[in-house]
C-alpha cells in the first residue's frame, strides 16, 4: 500500500455536517465520527448537571473509556456507602455569603 505523509493542513478523511456549514477533517482516520451534540453543562435547579451528570443519567458507551460504565445505580438509602454521591442537595444545605 502506498502512503503519503500528511502535513498540518492535509486531510485523510473529511465530512460535511448535514444542516450546517461545518467541514470536519482528520489527518489520521479512515472515517469521521458524528460530533457530540451541543450540551449545556451547568448546575441545574436540583444542584446536579441534569442529563450530562453521569451519576444520574446513562452516558454514551465507548470502548476507550469503558470503565465509566461501571458507575453504580443510585441509592437513596442513608446506609449505602455512596449515599453522598447521589445526595440531592436542597437550598437549606447552603449558607448565604455575607461578605
PLY file of the C-alpha trace (Angstrom):
ply
format ascii 1.0
element vertex 99
property float x
property float y
property float z
element edge 98
property int vertex1
property int vertex2
end_header
0.00 0.00 0.00
1.23 3.49 -0.81
1.17 6.16 1.93
1.79 9.88 1.56
3.00 11.81 4.58
0.28 14.24 5.62
1.02 17.74 6.79
-0.83 20.04 9.19
-3.40 21.25 6.65
-3.90 17.92 4.85
-6.81 15.58 5.49
-7.02 11.85 5.11
-10.79 11.97 5.55
-13.34 14.80 5.54
-17.06 15.15 6.13
-19.56 17.97 5.74
-22.09 18.02 8.54
-25.68 17.99 7.32
-27.70 21.15 8.03
-24.59 23.13 8.93
-21.68 24.91 7.35
-19.08 22.76 9.11
-16.39 20.72 7.40
-14.59 18.26 9.67
-11.24 16.83 8.64
-8.91 14.30 10.20
-5.31 13.56 9.21
-5.14 10.03 10.64
-8.56 8.30 10.49
-10.46 6.46 7.76
-13.80 7.87 8.96
-15.21 10.88 10.81
-17.37 10.27 13.88
-20.56 12.27 14.24
-19.81 15.03 16.72
-21.41 15.01 20.15
-24.45 17.29 20.13
-24.16 20.61 21.92
-24.82 20.30 25.62
-25.06 22.89 28.33
-23.16 21.50 31.28
-24.20 23.78 34.09
-25.56 23.43 37.58
-29.31 22.90 37.42
-32.09 23.71 39.85
-31.68 20.31 41.55
-27.93 21.06 42.11
-26.73 18.49 39.59
-25.79 18.59 35.89
-29.03 17.00 34.55
-28.58 14.64 31.58
-24.83 15.40 31.46
-24.33 14.14 35.01
-23.07 10.52 34.89
-24.28 9.89 38.45
-27.92 10.35 37.44
-28.21 9.61 33.70
-26.81 6.86 31.45
-23.84 8.05 29.39
-22.78 7.06 25.86
-20.56 3.96 25.86
-17.20 3.94 24.14
-14.63 1.14 24.38
-11.76 3.54 25.13
-13.47 4.70 28.35
-15.38 1.52 29.17
-14.63 1.91 32.89
-17.06 4.86 33.06
-19.96 2.45 32.52
-19.28 0.90 35.93
-20.92 3.73 37.90
-23.32 2.03 40.35
-27.07 2.55 40.31
-28.09 5.45 42.61
-29.40 4.62 46.06
-31.27 6.90 48.48
-30.55 4.60 51.43
-28.56 6.58 54.01
-26.56 3.46 54.97
-25.31 2.98 51.39
-21.52 3.63 51.22
-22.00 6.02 48.27
-25.05 7.79 49.72
-23.49 11.25 49.43
-22.58 10.73 45.77
-26.31 10.71 44.97
-27.49 13.05 47.71
-29.77 15.71 46.24
-28.85 18.97 47.97
-31.58 21.38 48.95
-31.36 25.16 49.25
-31.27 24.75 53.03
-27.93 22.89 52.71
-26.22 26.12 51.62
-25.35 29.20 53.64
-25.55 32.64 52.01
-22.31 34.53 51.55
-22.49 37.53 53.87
-19.16 39.12 53.00
0 1
1 2
2 3
3 4
4 5
5 6
6 7
7 8
8 9
9 10
10 11
11 12
12 13
13 14
14 15
15 16
16 17
17 18
18 19
19 20
20 21
21 22
22 23
23 24
24 25
25 26
26 27
27 28
28 29
29 30
30 31
31 32
32 33
33 34
34 35
35 36
36 37
37 38
38 39
39 40
40 41
41 42
42 43
43 44
44 45
45 46
46 47
47 48
48 49
49 50
50 51
51 52
52 53
53 54
54 55
55 56
56 57
57 58
58 59
59 60
60 61
61 62
62 63
63 64
64 65
65 66
66 67
67 68
68 69
69 70
70 71
71 72
72 73
73 74
74 75
75 76
76 77
77 78
78 79
79 80
80 81
81 82
82 83
83 84
84 85
85 86
86 87
87 88
88 89
89 90
90 91
91 92
92 93
93 94
94 95
95 96
96 97
97 98
